[in-house]
Amino acid sequence: MQQTPQFSSDTTLITGASSGIGEALAMLYAQPGAHLILWGRSPTRLAKVAKNAAQRGATTECYSLDLTETNTALEQLRHNDTQTPISRLILAAGLGDIRKDGALTEAPSLVHELCLVNFTTPATLATEMADRMAKRGGGEIAFLGSVAAFHDLPMSTAYSGSKAGLARFSTALHAAMAPHHVSVTLISPGYVDTPMSQRLSGHLPFLVSPDKAAQKIKRAIARKKIHLIFPWPFAVFAFLESHLPRPIVHRLLRLSNVQQTPRDSKSTDA
């Protein structure tokens, strides 16, 4: 599953690389001279992604990790970066769930899990990587957030709340790292055709394919963009909501009747 590379100045670590946007990003960055460090929950899917990346000329390493175990992930990051200095960290893994039908709130255990995977672990990893990159004179960090960060979603308080925390952390880290030539990019997509979106019922407006999303993300990282929201109508929605009285917004959001099939407990699906 793993190939031990010679040192590469183009080393990208991608979390959530076994499916969805993370997998699509791995394929975009896979090219001769590139080294990919792929993290995910499924060893089988990671091996498949690594094989496809190798066919495009990249060298790869694969690690099956549970991002609810923050300290384990941090130690793995330190090991990876010590072995092969990482030039680009893309934190694409995430979880998305809504409260069960008929429940008043999400389960506390679910809130805890989502906050670990969507905020605590990526913020911890990014902090370690930012320090290392700054001492080396540069690097790129990207967070996969969500447009949900800008909306008070009553059926998904943990998801919208954890993504909101990640959004503010990302822009604050950018402010800290800009003088040290470490770029920090926040990606806030709407609906992307990933395993998470596929579990939702009903109409998914402006649905984007993972490949198209990955192309936009790679371009934003290369341009050192601070924040990318796509598709563009979601930027308009966020602006409009921020200017409406909060009680009216909340009343409208409570009218939503979104349903979601259960998530495979082994998957990280954003």
One Martini backbone bead per residue (centre of mass of N, CA, C, O) as a GRO file, in nm:
protein
  270
    1MET     BB    1   0.054   0.064  -0.016
    2GLN     BB    2   0.346   0.170   0.018
    3GLN     BB    3   0.577   0.431  -0.073
    4THR     BB    4   0.914   0.516  -0.069
    5PRO     BB    5   1.035   0.824  -0.105
    6GLN     BB    6   1.180   1.065  -0.225
    7PHE     BB    7   1.235   1.375  -0.206
    8SER     BB    8   0.972   1.624  -0.215
    9SER     BB    9   0.857   1.954  -0.300
   10ASP     BB   10   0.568   1.796  -0.369
   11THR     BB   11   0.373   1.770  -0.082
   12THR     BB   12   0.057   1.608  -0.017
   13LEU     BB   13  -0.192   1.631   0.232
   14ILE     BB   14  -0.494   1.425   0.255
   15THR     BB   15  -0.794   1.433   0.389
   16GLY     BB   16  -1.040   1.235   0.281
   17ALA     BB   17  -0.914   1.045   0.023
   18SER     BB   18  -1.135   0.795  -0.030
   19SER     BB   19  -1.344   1.031  -0.121
   20GLY     BB   20  -1.471   1.254  -0.311
   21ILE     BB   21  -1.295   1.536  -0.289
   22GLY     BB   22  -1.033   1.403  -0.195
   23GLU     BB   23  -1.001   1.217  -0.438
   24ALA     BB   24  -1.007   1.436  -0.659
   25LEU     BB   25  -0.755   1.583  -0.555
   26ALA     BB   26  -0.554   1.355  -0.585
   27MET     BB   27  -0.579   1.342  -0.897
   28LEU     BB   28  -0.480   1.636  -0.951
   29TYR     BB   29  -0.193   1.602  -0.791
   30ALA     BB   30  -0.124   1.371  -0.975
   31GLN     BB   31   0.224   1.354  -1.063
   32PRO     BB   32   0.516   1.390  -1.167
   33GLY     BB   33   0.695   1.452  -0.856
   34ALA     BB   34   0.468   1.372  -0.673
   35HIS     BB   35   0.351   1.359  -0.327
   36LEU     BB   36   0.121   1.145  -0.147
   37ILE     BB   37  -0.076   1.184   0.153
   38LEU     BB   38  -0.319   0.947   0.257
   39TRP     BB   39  -0.624   0.995   0.427
   40GLY     BB   40  -0.844   0.751   0.595
   41ARG     BB   41  -1.080   0.494   0.678
   42SER     BB   42  -1.030   0.320   0.407
   43PRO     BB   43  -0.801   0.102   0.292
   44THR     BB   44  -0.927   0.015   0.023
   45ARG     BB   45  -0.981   0.297  -0.100
   46LEU     BB   46  -0.694   0.408  -0.070
   47ALA     BB   47  -0.555   0.201  -0.255
   48LYS     BB   48  -0.706   0.288  -0.509
   49VAL     BB   49  -0.613   0.581  -0.515
   50ALA     BB   50  -0.309   0.522  -0.517
   51LYS     BB   51  -0.305   0.365  -0.784
   52ASN     BB   52  -0.411   0.599  -0.960
   53ALA     BB   53  -0.183   0.797  -0.887
   54ALA     BB   54   0.055   0.621  -0.989
   55GLN     BB   55  -0.043   0.622  -1.291
   56ARG     BB   56   0.031   0.950  -1.288
   57GLY     BB   57   0.333   0.952  -1.118
   58ALA     BB   58   0.292   0.920  -0.822
   59THR     BB   59   0.363   0.914  -0.493
   60THR     BB   60   0.272   0.708  -0.197
   61GLU     BB   61   0.068   0.728   0.106
   62CYS     BB   62  -0.112   0.532   0.360
   63TYR     BB   63  -0.374   0.622   0.612
   64SER     BB   64  -0.564   0.486   0.872
   65LEU     BB   65  -0.800   0.714   1.025
   66ASP     BB   66  -0.932   0.864   1.327
   67LEU     BB   67  -1.042   1.198   1.386
   68THR     BB   68  -1.130   1.156   1.692
   69GLU     BB   69  -0.810   1.108   1.725
   70THR     BB   70  -0.618   1.367   1.767
   71ASN     BB   71  -0.338   1.271   1.878
   72THR     BB   72  -0.284   1.060   1.661
   73ALA     BB   73  -0.293   1.254   1.420
   74LEU     BB   74  -0.063   1.439   1.516
   75GLU     BB   75   0.160   1.223   1.519
   76GLN     BB   76   0.135   1.152   1.219
   77LEU     BB   77   0.204   1.428   1.108
   78ARG     BB   78   0.485   1.450   1.229
   79HIS     BB   79   0.597   1.204   1.088
   80ASN     BB   80   0.545   1.284   0.794
   81ASP     BB   81   0.705   1.560   0.801
   82THR     BB   82   0.979   1.440   0.886
   83GLN     BB   83   1.012   1.252   0.640
   84THR     BB   84   0.818   1.457   0.450
   85PRO     BB   85   0.787   1.758   0.369
   86ILE     BB   86   0.508   1.963   0.374
   87SER     BB   87   0.351   2.185   0.130
   88ARG     BB   88   0.046   2.053   0.153
   89LEU     BB   89  -0.264   2.105   0.335
   90ILE     BB   90  -0.568   1.905   0.313
   91LEU     BB   91  -0.880   1.946   0.488
   92ALA     BB   92  -1.142   1.724   0.380
   93ALA     BB   93  -1.256   1.608   0.618
   94GLY     BB   94  -1.597   1.496   0.718
   95LEU     BB   95  -1.913   1.555   0.888
   96GLY     BB   96  -2.277   1.475   0.829
   97ASP     BB   97  -2.566   1.559   1.033
   98ILE     BB   98  -2.895   1.506   1.143
   99ARG     BB   99  -3.161   1.502   1.304
  100LYS     BB  100  -3.394   1.309   1.407
  101ASP     BB  101  -3.696   1.218   1.358
  102GLY     BB  102  -3.863   1.386   1.632
  103ALA     BB  103  -3.635   1.534   1.743
  104LEU     BB  104  -3.505   1.812   1.921
  105THR     BB  105  -3.213   1.691   1.901
  106GLU     BB  106  -2.912   1.603   1.898
  107ALA     BB  107  -2.689   1.391   1.990
  108PRO     BB  108  -2.427   1.436   2.194
  109SER     BB  109  -2.237   1.231   2.051
  110LEU     BB  110  -2.260   1.368   1.773
  111VAL     BB  111  -2.153   1.643   1.846
  112HIS     BB  112  -1.877   1.546   1.937
  113GLU     BB  113  -1.788   1.414   1.670
  114LEU     BB  114  -1.818   1.659   1.477
  115CYS     BB  115  -1.627   1.851   1.630
  116LEU     BB  116  -1.373   1.682   1.595
  117VAL     BB  117  -1.371   1.648   1.276
  118ASN     BB  118  -1.453   1.961   1.187
  119PHE     BB  119  -1.246   2.109   1.411
  120THR     BB  120  -1.034   2.008   1.620
  121THR     BB  121  -0.843   1.846   1.434
  122PRO     BB  122  -0.787   2.049   1.202
  123ALA     BB  123  -0.683   2.276   1.389
  124THR     BB  124  -0.449   2.117   1.508
  125LEU     BB  125  -0.301   2.042   1.246
  126ALA     BB  126  -0.268   2.333   1.136
  127THR     BB  127  -0.096   2.445   1.364
  128GLU     BB  128   0.146   2.257   1.329
  129MET     BB  129   0.192   2.319   1.022
  130ALA     BB  130   0.232   2.624   1.036
  131ASP     BB  131   0.488   2.620   1.207
  132ARG     BB  132   0.660   2.450   1.013
  133MET     BB  133   0.629   2.625   0.759
  134ALA     BB  134   0.734   2.893   0.871
  135LYS     BB  135   1.024   2.782   0.935
  136ARG     BB  136   1.061   2.714   0.611
  137GLY     BB  137   0.902   2.966   0.439
  138GLY     BB  138   0.636   2.782   0.365
  139GLY     BB  139   0.288   2.724   0.246
  140GLU     BB  140  -0.018   2.512   0.238
  141ILE     BB  141  -0.359   2.569   0.354
  142ALA     BB  142  -0.671   2.373   0.368
  143PHE     BB  143  -1.025   2.411   0.414
  144LEU     BB  144  -1.322   2.217   0.446
  145GLY     BB  145  -1.614   2.351   0.448
  146SER     BB  146  -1.927   2.547   0.457
  147VAL     BB  147  -2.223   2.715   0.403
  148ALA     BB  148  -2.340   2.631   0.686
  149ALA     BB  149  -2.172   2.847   0.852
  150PHE     BB  150  -2.401   3.087   0.756
  151HIS     BB  151  -2.621   2.901   0.905
  152ASP     BB  152  -2.906   2.837   1.118
  153LEU     BB  153  -2.939   2.503   1.158
  154PRO     BB  154  -3.179   2.331   1.333
  155MET     BB  155  -3.110   2.024   1.215
  156SER     BB  156  -2.773   2.119   1.224
  157THR     BB  157  -2.588   2.236   1.464
  158ALA     BB  158  -2.314   2.084   1.452
  159TYR     BB  159  -2.239   2.141   1.162
  160SER     BB  160  -2.266   2.450   1.147
  161GLY     BB  161  -2.093   2.508   1.400
  162SER     BB  162  -1.824   2.366   1.317
  163LYS     BB  163  -1.793   2.528   1.048
  164ALA     BB  164  -1.784   2.807   1.179
  165GLY     BB  165  -1.531   2.762   1.344
  166LEU     BB  166  -1.348   2.696   1.101
  167ALA     BB  167  -1.377   2.964   0.955
  168ARG     BB  168  -1.255   3.148   1.176
  169PHE     BB  169  -0.990   2.999   1.205
  170SER     BB  170  -0.887   3.035   0.917
  171THR     BB  171  -0.878   3.352   0.909
  172ALA     BB  172  -0.696   3.377   1.159
  173LEU     BB  173  -0.457   3.212   1.049
  174HIS     BB  174  -0.403   3.393   0.814
  175ALA     BB  175  -0.327   3.645   0.979
  176ALA     BB  176  -0.076   3.500   1.115
  177MET     BB  177   0.073   3.373   0.835
  178ALA     BB  178   0.126   3.584   0.610
  179PRO     BB  179   0.420   3.686   0.707
  180HIS     BB  180   0.521   3.358   0.656
  181HIS     BB  181   0.416   3.232   0.375
  182VAL     BB  182   0.132   3.111   0.470
  183SER     BB  183  -0.132   2.975   0.329
  184VAL     BB  184  -0.498   3.026   0.381
  185THR     BB  185  -0.782   2.821   0.286
  186LEU     BB  186  -1.128   2.864   0.242
  187ILE     BB  187  -1.384   2.620   0.183
  188SER     BB  188  -1.736   2.689   0.062
  189PRO     BB  189  -1.956   2.466  -0.013
  190GLY     BB  190  -2.212   2.330  -0.133
  191TYR     BB  191  -2.342   2.104  -0.323
  192VAL     BB  192  -2.196   1.782  -0.332
  193ASP     BB  193  -2.144   1.464  -0.492
  194THR     BB  194  -2.148   1.299  -0.210
  195PRO     BB  195  -2.213   1.085   0.040
  196MET     BB  196  -2.360   1.302   0.206
  197SER     BB  197  -2.561   1.411  -0.012
  198GLN     BB  198  -2.677   1.121  -0.085
  199ARG     BB  199  -2.840   1.114   0.206
  200LEU     BB  200  -3.025   1.321   0.095
  201SER     BB  201  -3.332   1.464   0.062
  202GLY     BB  202  -3.427   1.606  -0.213
  203HIS     BB  203  -3.343   1.910  -0.321
  204LEU     BB  204  -3.018   2.004  -0.483
  205PRO     BB  205  -2.894   2.291  -0.536
  206PHE     BB  206  -2.627   2.329  -0.737
  207LEU     BB  207  -2.492   2.071  -0.811
  208VAL     BB  208  -2.164   1.931  -0.768
  209SER     BB  209  -1.896   1.784  -0.868
  210PRO     BB  210  -1.603   1.669  -0.747
  211ASP     BB  211  -1.425   1.756  -0.986
  212LYS     BB  212  -1.515   2.053  -0.997
  213ALA     BB  213  -1.447   2.121  -0.707
  214ALA     BB  214  -1.142   2.052  -0.722
  215GLN     BB  215  -1.067   2.263  -0.932
  216LYS     BB  216  -1.144   2.509  -0.760
  217ILE     BB  217  -0.961   2.446  -0.520
  218LYS     BB  218  -0.686   2.437  -0.657
  219ARG     BB  219  -0.699   2.727  -0.765
  220ALA     BB  220  -0.728   2.871  -0.490
  221ILE     BB  221  -0.463   2.772  -0.367
  222ALA     BB  222  -0.269   2.882  -0.588
  223ARG     BB  223  -0.388   3.187  -0.533
  224LYS     BB  224  -0.424   3.234  -0.222
  225LYS     BB  225  -0.705   3.220  -0.124
  226ILE     BB  226  -0.900   3.285   0.149
  227HIS     BB  227  -1.200   3.261   0.000
  228LEU     BB  228  -1.436   3.003  -0.110
  229ILE     BB  229  -1.749   3.023  -0.281
  230PHE     BB  230  -1.962   2.745  -0.385
  231PRO     BB  231  -2.173   2.841  -0.558
  232TRP     BB  232  -2.254   3.173  -0.599
  233PRO     BB  233  -2.546   3.178  -0.471
  234PHE     BB  234  -2.441   3.125  -0.174
  235ALA     BB  235  -2.326   3.408  -0.132
  236VAL     BB  236  -2.595   3.551  -0.153
  237PHE     BB  237  -2.742   3.406   0.076
  238ALA     BB  238  -2.549   3.494   0.301
  239PHE     BB  239  -2.591   3.797   0.267
  240LEU     BB  240  -2.897   3.811   0.308
  241GLU     BB  241  -2.913   3.676   0.589
  242SER     BB  242  -2.726   3.893   0.736
  243HIS     BB  243  -2.976   4.124   0.672
  244LEU     BB  244  -3.174   3.972   0.840
  245PRO     BB  245  -3.379   3.906   1.071
  246ARG     BB  246  -3.337   3.646   1.281
  247PRO     BB  247  -3.636   3.550   1.332
  248ILE     BB  248  -3.700   3.513   1.031
  249VAL     BB  249  -3.483   3.312   0.957
  250HIS     BB  250  -3.567   3.092   1.163
  251ARG     BB  251  -3.851   3.046   1.055
  252LEU     BB  252  -3.762   2.950   0.774
  253LEU     BB  253  -3.571   2.714   0.861
  254ARG     BB  254  -3.799   2.547   1.013
  255LEU     BB  255  -3.943   2.458   0.732
  256SER     BB  256  -3.755   2.249   0.693
  257ASN     BB  257  -3.757   1.892   0.539
  258VAL     BB  258  -3.499   1.731   0.606
  259GLN     BB  259  -3.348   1.422   0.507
  260GLN     BB  260  -3.151   1.130   0.640
  261THR     BB  261  -2.952   0.883   0.604
  262PRO     BB  262  -2.759   0.680   0.747
  263ARG     BB  263  -2.440   0.643   0.854
  264ASP     BB  264  -2.150   0.504   0.816
  265SER     BB  265  -1.940   0.448   1.085
  266LYS     BB  266  -1.672   0.419   0.883
  267SER     BB  267  -1.726   0.709   0.775
  268THR     BB  268  -1.604   0.992   0.580
  269ASP     BB  269  -1.827   1.227   0.390
  270ALA     BB  270  -1.745   1.539   0.295
   0.00000   0.00000   0.00000
